[in-house]
Amino acid sequence: MTSFHDRIEGVLLGMAAGDALGAPYEFGPPRGPELAVEMVGGGVWEPGEWTDDTAMAIAIAETAATGTDLREPAAQDTIVARWHAWSLRAKDVGIQTRSVLTAAARSGAATADRARAEAIRLHERTGRTAGNGSLMRTAPVALAYLDDEDAMVDAARAVSELTHVDLDAGDACVVWCSAIRHAVRTGELDARTGLRHIEHRRRKLWQERLDAAESGPPASFANNGWVVAALQAAWSAITTTAVPSDDPAAGVFRADHLRLALDAAVRAGDDTDTVAAIAGALLGAAYGASAVPVRWRALLHGWPGISAHGLVGLASAIARGGEPDSFDYSYPGSPIDTVARHPYDDGVLLGGIGVLRRLPADVDAVVSLCRVADSDVPQGIPHVEVRLIDRVDEDENPHLDFVLLEGVRAVEQLRRQGRTVLVHCVGAYSRTPTIGALYGARLRAVDVDTALADVVRVLPGAQPNRAFRAALRRLHGDRPAAHAVTTSGHTACNTAARRSGSSHPC
């Protein structure tokens, strides 16, 4: 079930990653292959900051996380009130959404009934209310009904109609929520699984729309402010982007499909953040949180003042249906205070979670390899969370090689910035020495067995599990010089990155 939980956590994380990646390029023309797509921020958006797409989804997620049925009027009242309060200070709100929320609050508190009534009036007055504003925020609805598909369909339409009553908008939310739910449950990407919930006379129309998405590039759906074109552009980015085959030694992984497809979504142009947010929710549902690049996770943040850590916690809370988190963060019986300097680099500390709770004075960055309680998240310094499970079953770490390399690259990047980095898991027994060994092998251009032996020498009792050891050999093999890295910033692994087609230096 671990991969299942990874996929649950990936939904909001993938959505926010796509949103923040696309934010700098919103309303621009299609972006050619010679131009970079990076999470750099721009305009009013900071690097890694999500926009109204994710913010509105979070309001839905917060309500779902209490275990409340989103079909209930009280739940919808809570969502609308949250949206309205957010909209008063938001950096950006969609035109149609702002119109409905403003009108709903004109004669008193904004409620679901008032919002829906204003949405109907807007539709009757203009006949044009099929914007993408309800589709962009719909992902939490799928998480709230993983065990009840019919209820999910009803909730998707009901939440859409709070601001968007056009039939296309409701249909799109049903189709996409069905696809997200299916991906979380199975790991499969299938946008047609929800077509049986579309009115029979419109089903063929939607089949043709999906067919068109699969046969054309994302940029061919230029009017992607329209909900149908936004869905088509997102599905096109997913289905026309080739899924890489795993080649750990070359630094190429199946999990890269998430990153590459989001890149394609942003390159479509126009409403880039929304198309990428829509695509990201489904990609995260299929590949899991572990497929979201660590460098993106480290940057992600936004309303209401949370980070990637908060998104993961919120998604998990929805899946628990309002039940409290029963995980024991005290880790009884583990040697949580273990700590040692890396044998090849004094600027890297290897330790247990107890060291995180009493950070040494010189540590100004943290890479966490285990679950961390909200109260343990360090403030004011970079904190990177890497999803790594200390078990040997393949299902426990569906993208093990990718995740290990991502974790090491995070350490390398922080060291190039001149930071002193704590790398920790629970007791520095298996996960921490594995990352430490791969980091050391790349740093000194030595084989991984030598690096692991040297790391274990400073962490007595450490013993990476056999799955981690096998992954180290797949990643580093017998060609240590190909990934050599120095803390001064020179990286010989750029050669491997170019060979793999990656735009990200090692």
Secondary structure as GFF3:
##gff-version 3
##sequence-region A 1 506
A	DSSP	alpha_helix	2	22	.	.	.	ID=ss1
A	DSSP	three_ten_helix	23	25	.	.	.	ID=ss2
A	DSSP	alpha_helix	52	64	.	.	.	ID=ss3
A	DSSP	alpha_helix	73	87	.	.	.	ID=ss4
A	DSSP	alpha_helix	95	104	.	.	.	ID=ss5
A	DSSP	alpha_helix	112	126	.	.	.	ID=ss6
A	DSSP	alpha_helix	139	144	.	.	.	ID=ss7
A	DSSP	alpha_helix	149	160	.	.	.	ID=ss8
A	DSSP	alpha_helix	167	186	.	.	.	ID=ss9
A	DSSP	three_ten_helix	195	197	.	.	.	ID=ss10
A	DSSP	alpha_helix	200	215	.	.	.	ID=ss11
A	DSSP	three_ten_helix	218	220	.	.	.	ID=ss12
A	DSSP	alpha_helix	227	239	.	.	.	ID=ss13
A	DSSP	three_ten_helix	248	250	.	.	.	ID=ss14
A	DSSP	alpha_helix	256	266	.	.	.	ID=ss15
A	DSSP	alpha_helix	272	287	.	.	.	ID=ss16
A	DSSP	three_ten_helix	289	291	.	.	.	ID=ss17
A	DSSP	alpha_helix	294	299	.	.	.	ID=ss18
A	DSSP	beta_strand	301	302	.	.	.	ID=ss19
A	DSSP	beta_strand	306	307	.	.	.	ID=ss20
A	DSSP	alpha_helix	308	320	.	.	.	ID=ss21
A	DSSP	beta_strand	339	342	.	.	.	ID=ss22
A	DSSP	beta_strand	345	351	.	.	.	ID=ss23
A	DSSP	alpha_helix	353	357	.	.	.	ID=ss24
A	DSSP	beta_strand	365	368	.	.	.	ID=ss25
A	DSSP	three_ten_helix	374	376	.	.	.	ID=ss26
A	DSSP	beta_strand	383	385	.	.	.	ID=ss27
A	DSSP	three_ten_helix	394	396	.	.	.	ID=ss28
A	DSSP	alpha_helix	400	416	.	.	.	ID=ss29
A	DSSP	beta_strand	421	424	.	.	.	ID=ss30
A	DSSP	alpha_helix	431	444	.	.	.	ID=ss31
A	DSSP	alpha_helix	448	458	.	.	.	ID=ss32
A	DSSP	alpha_helix	466	476	.	.	.	ID=ss33
A	DSSP	three_ten_helix	480	483	.	.	.	ID=ss34
A	DSSP	alpha_helix	494	500	.	.	.	ID=ss35
###
